[in-house]
């Protein structure tokens, strides 16, 4: 599950892995962006998913860069 927010000239997002219980109990990764860009909504991300979890890479653009974060393992908690 992903949550993205933006306000004026900044934005942020968090990714949560939904466990087998159906609940997303803890944040798996986060990022901050410039200019209120929403990279997941814009489709500028990659998710590689395997049996034991995944790797989410958030990408910005040349005009809307990722300021911090944007890459991390997602543990599904199984």
Residue pairs with C-beta under 8 A, 6 or more apart in sequence:
1 15
1 16
1 17
1 18
1 24
2 13
2 14
2 15
2 16
2 40
3 13
3 14
3 16
4 11
4 12
4 13
4 38
4 39
4 40
4 41
5 11
5 12
5 13
6 12
6 33
6 36
6 37
6 38
7 36
8 36
9 34
9 35
9 36
10 32
10 33
10 34
10 35
10 36
11 32
11 33
11 34
11 35
11 36
11 37
11 38
12 30
12 31
12 32
12 33
13 30
13 31
13 33
13 38
13 39
13 40
13 58
14 27
14 29
14 30
15 27
15 28
15 29
15 30
15 56
15 72
15 74
16 24
16 25
16 26
16 27
16 28
17 24
17 28
17 53
17 54
17 74
17 75
17 76
17 77
18 24
18 76
19 25
19 76
19 77
19 78
20 76
20 77
20 78
25 77
28 56
28 72
28 73
28 74
28 75
29 56
29 69
29 70
29 71
29 72
29 73
29 74
30 69
31 39
31 58
31 66
31 67
31 68
31 69
31 70
32 66
32 67
32 68
32 69
33 39
33 60
33 64
33 65
33 66
33 67
34 60
34 64
34 65
34 67
35 63
35 64
37 60
37 61
37 64
39 45
39 58
39 59
39 60
39 64
39 66
39 70
40 58
44 58
44 59
44 60
44 61
45 56
45 57
45 58
45 59
46 56
46 57
46 59
47 54
47 55
47 56
47 57
48 54
48 55
52 76
52 78
53 73
53 74
53 75
53 76
54 73
54 74
54 76
55 71
55 72
55 73
55 74
56 71
56 72
56 74
57 70
57 71
58 66
58 69
58 70
58 71
59 66
59 70
60 66
60 70
